[in-house]
Amino acid sequence: MRLVVAFLVAPLAPALLPAWSASQNGSYHPLAVFVFFCGAFYALQILVGVPAYLLLRRFKLQRIWFYALTGFASVALPFIVYGEIRRPSQDVGQALYLAIYLGLLGGLSAAIFWLIVRPNRAS
């Protein structure tokens, strides 16, 4: 049951940060940004998070930093690759900033997932 709760709750806090940012600068409606980021993080959890959880559990790598690093890489690497394909050698700093920012959100989501699931706690 904790696994389902972790899956449902983990993307909520990281999605609040971009929604708050959107509310401060008025670029987009904060609820739309929140829903978009939640959807993106849920999709990433299904595509990357669940297989990573199963692999990390199988190989007994149940440390928070394994989860955070996996979450960071699963979000940041696609943005770095996409930025390099889309516009090579242009706006490298902006693409790197965006990749690191979104990667930190992914790492935060994975860390929250681990804090809820916590394999070292009794079921």
Summary of the structure (lengths in Angstrom):
residues: 123
radius of gyration: 15.4
end to end distance: 9.3
largest distance: 50.7
contacts: 355
relative contact order: 0.17
helix: 81%
strand: 0%
